[in-house]
Amino acid sequence: MTLIECDYPRHGEAILAIFNDAIVNTTALYEYRPRTAAYVEGWFQAKRDGSLPVIGLVDDDSGRLMGFASFGAFRPQAAFRSSVEHSVYVDRDFRQRGVARRLMAALIERAEAQGYHLMIGGIDAENAASIALHERLGFTHSGTIREAAFKFDRWLDLAFYQLRLATRSDA
């Protein structure tokens, strides 16, 4: 596995496929409609404009993108500027191989290097694997919004996990 910086021309199609698999088949994204190539291109542009990372892991044998991770503003108001919300997605063919853990570790390092204070993850409360990973990485449960979304003919609870980052300053 090789850690890389993702960009739209080289990785947009793979990221679109991973996003859309998560939308159609999982509760990792509380969305109904698959995303478009134009959406992903705009997403990459917004990440570039905000100096926000999009990192990935590539399989050394096949060259395929195994998964990707990023973070962005937790809320748009200025008072939240030191908090970021992250996301990590793994291609279904590469799950249970440590991809998410490697991506998360790299993402935490990036957030710390950029001086962020808090990293937040919103996780479907039934996603035991993601919750366990976050807890192993030091995240703590900070609350659950019951019946926050409706997908696959059922109500979904959204659990929030947070990690205080090792930064130079609390300012």
Helices and strands as residue ranges (DSSP letters): E 2-5, H 8-25, H 37-49, E 54-58, E 65-73, G 78-80, E 83-90, G 92-94, H 99-113, E 118-124, H 128-136, E 140-151, E 154-164
